[in-house]
Amino acid sequence: MSNRGSVQLLAELKEFGTFTPAEQRYIRRSLEVAVAGPNAADHWARGIIEAAAIGLQAKAYRLIEEITKVVPDTVEPDDPQSLLVPLIRMTAFDLHDGKLTSFAAYRFLYERLLGPAVRPWLMSAFCAAAAMPCIHPELRAELLMSVEAADMVTAGWPNRQAAFFPEWIEKVPAAVL
């Protein structure tokens, strides 16, 4: 790995470390659900309610293929609804339960789920989904206040692929530690 790649990997690892434990767990789980579908419940479900939630998440993540096919090459306002409608729908699903409580955690997850080409559209989808009536008002306020000024005024978006993809880690017995 090049020095530049190492720096990027460390920066992404450091950013991941700033998220709450619940956000970290949800991001890791979501990345596995995107690949394994409902079978991700084998690792992640702590009971039947969470297994059912993972099944619903796998269903919502069927939109990933549709979204990645319609990401435009430009950021012009020409017919963004073919991208934004499914992106907002999937975003609303991920924000609804309150496992992601910041734009940074959402962006981190969605850059990995959908690739770098979607970056210019994430702010729009996040704000639209966070403002939906299905989001609890207190959570809505927390989500919208998590958007930093730097995120709002970004003039360009990097097109580099993410370097760090967090994964499931087996539990280590306390006696080993």
N, C-alpha and C positions, 0 to 999 in steps of 0.2 A: 504494500500500500504506500502511495506517495505521501510526502510530508503534508501536502494540501489535503489529501484524503484523510489523513490521521487527525489533522486539525478539525476538519468537518465532523468526523466521527466523535471526537471528544466534545465538541460544542453541542452536538445533538444529544449525547449522553448526559451532559451537564444540564441541558434544558429539560430532558426527561426527569432528571432528579429534582427539578423545582415543582413538579406536579404533585398533587396530593396522592397518598397511597391509593385512594379509590380511583382517581384518574389514571394512575399508572396501571392498575389492575384492569380497568376497563379498556385501555388502549391495547394492552397485551392480549386480552380476551378478544377484542374486536378484530385484531389482525389475524388471529387464528380462525375466528368465525368466517372471515372473508375467504379463507382458503379451504377450511374443512367443513363449513356449513354447520348444520345441527350436530355433527359429530364432535364439534368443539366442546360440547357439554360434558364429554368424558373427562376432560381436564378441568373445566371451569365451574361446572354446576355444583353448588354446595347443598342442593336440595331440589325438589321437584319444581318449585317456583322459579328458581334460577334456570333450570333446564328448559322450562317453557319460555322464559325470556330469551334464552339463546336461540331457541327455535324461531321466535318472532324476529330476532335480529338477523338470523340467516335469511329469512324471507325478505326483510327490508334490504339486505345487502345484495339481493338479486339485481338491484338497480345499478350496481357498480359497472357491470358490462355496458349497460345502456348509456350511463354517464360518460364513461371513457371514450365511447364511440363518437359522441357529439361535442366534445370539448373543442371549441374553435381555435384556429391558429392565431387569430387576432383578438384584441379586446374591443373591437368595434361594437356598437349597439345593435348590429344586425341580428335580429331573431335570437336573442340569448335564451328565450323561453324553453327551447328544446333541451338546453343544458340545465337551466336554473330550476325548472319545475321538478325533475327527479332529484336534483341535488338538494333542494330545499326540503323535499319530502324525506329523504334519507337523513338529512341533518336534523330535522325535527324529531325523527325517531331517536337519534342518538342523544339529543339534548333533553328530551321529555322526562327521563327518569332522574336527571340531576347527577349522573355519574361524571359527566364532563361539566365543569363549572367555570371554564375560562376559554376565551378565544384561542389562547396559545395551545392548550391541550387539544382542542378541536382541530386546529390547523395542523398540529403535529400528527394526529391520527389520519386526517384526510389527505395529507401529502403522501402518506404511505399507502393508503387505500387506493388513491386515484392517480398518483403520480404528479410530477411538477407542473404539468400543463394546466392543471386546475387551479393553481395558486391565485391567479388574478380574480377568480370568481368566488373564492372562499368567504371573503368579507361579506359580500352581498348575500350569499346563502345563509351564513351564520346569523346576520342581523335579521333577515326575514324570518328565519325559523325561530329565533329567540323571541321575536315579537309576536309570535302566534298565540292565540288564546288557549291552546292546549298546554302551554308552558305556564307553570304556577307563577303568579306575579312576583313573589320574592326571588324565585330562580331567574325569572326574566330580567329583573333588575340586576342581579349578580352577573348574569351572562353579558348583558349589554355594557355594564360598567367595566367588564374585564377587557374590553377592546381599548388598546392603548393608542394614543395619538400617532405614534410611529406607524402602527398598522393601518391607520386611516389615510395617511398621506403618502404611502409607498408609491413611488412613481414607476418602479420597475420590479419585476419579480424574477428571482433566479430560476434558471431552468435545470439546475442540477438535481440529480436523483438523491433521495435521502440515503444516508450511509448507515444509520443505526435503526434496526428493527427489533424492538424488545420482544422477547418470547417467554413462554411458560418456563418456570424454573421449578424443578422438583424440590419438595420440602426436604430439608436436611434434619435428621433427628437431633435433638438438643444434646445428646451424649457425644455426638461427633464434633460439635462445636467446642 
